[in-house]
Structures are given as structure tokens and as C-alpha cells.
Amino acid sequence: MVGPNVSLVTPIHPLRWQQRNARKQTNGQFTILEFGAPITIGNNCWLASNVTVCGGVTIGDGCVIGAGAVVTHDMPANSLVLGVPAKAVRKITAEDNLDSFPY
């Protein structure tokens, strides 16, 4: 499940400006150093509103990523993930079952 305004951001750019700026190749063309890193999201995950997942990250099966989290590194399966930068704060267990709906 994916909430509104979720961003899956795969581009990777160099930190140093000397590598970020356009460079002239021997054939006369200008190029920049940029590449995409894959994002892997496991089964049965929920990414709440305004989550950002950065390139190179794997989110394990069954994770819930809280609203506004910025995921910059891998998250273990069945974790509640919160914050900026995001951290796995605890495992999701059977104790998290809703006994009744509040409406």
C-alpha cells in the first residue's frame, strides 16, 4: 500500500562538485556523472503519506513506514519504521492486531 505523495528516488549524484559538473568527453560531448540505484520493497508493506525512499534501499516484507519518513538505508522485515532519517523502532507483532475498529 502506498499513500499520497510517496517518493521513490533512485538517482545518485556525486557529493563533490568536481565530479558533479558536466565534463567534456574526448568525442566532444558533455556528460555528467549520475546513475540510478535500485529500490526493493518487500511484500505486504505500507508506505504512509509523504514517505521518501532513497536509491539503493531494501525494505523487508511486512514493514510499515510512518508518514514523512525518509528511508536512507535497508529496513528489516516486519518493522515499524519512523523518522528522518528513518529508523526501525520495533517489530510488528500479533499484539498490534486491532480488536475492533474505532468507527
N, C-alpha and C positions, 0 to 999 in steps of 0.2 A: 504494500500500500504506500502511495506517495502523496503527501499533502501538497497544498499550493505553494508555489514559489521555491520548490526544491531545485537546487543547482548541482549538477554533476559536472565537475570542472576538470577536464583532462589535460589541458596544456601545461607544459613545464617550460619555464624560461630560466636562463642563467641569472644568478644574483649579481654578477659583476657586469658593469656597463660595457666593459671592453669586449665581452662576449655577446651582449645583447644587441649592440648596434649592428646595422647592416654592414656586410663585408663584400668587397668586390672579389669575385672568383677569377681564376685565370682565363675563363671564357668571356669575361666582361660582364656577366650577370651579377646582380646583387642578391645576396641571400641573408637570412637571419637564422640563428641557432635556436630552434624551438622544436619540441616533439610532444607527442601525446602519451600519457601513461594510462594504462587501463584501470578501470574501476570494476570491482566484482562485488555484487550484492547477493547474499545468500537467499535461500527460500524463506518465505513467511516473515519477511521483515516489514517494519512500519517506519517510514521516514516522515516525521511530522512537518508542519509548516516551516518554511524558511530554513531548512537544513541545507548545508553546503558540504559536499563530499569532494575532497581533493583527489587528483590523479595519483595512481599507484596504491590506492587503499582497497582492502578487502574487508567487507562487513560480513560476519558469520551469520549462519542461519538463525532465524528467530529473534533477531535484535529489534529493539525499539529505540529509535534515535529521536530524542526530545526536540521540541520546537527551537529553532535558532541555533542548533549545534553546528559546529564546524569540525568535520571529521578529517583529521590530518594523518592518522595512522590506523593500522589494522585494529579491528574490534573483534573480541572473541564471541562465539555463538551464544545465543540466549542471554544477552546482556542488555541492561538499561543503560543507554549512553546519553550523557548530558554535558553541556558546557561549551565554552570557547577558550582554548581548544577542547574538543570533546574527550571525555574520559568514560570508561566503563565503570559505573558507580556500584553496580551489583548485578547478580544473576537474576533472571526472571524465573520464578518457580511456581508451583501449583498454589502456593499461598497468595499469589496475585490474581487468582480467579475472582471474578465478580459473582457474588452470591445472588444478587438481584440488581436489576437496573434501577437507577435513581429516578426514572421517569415512567 
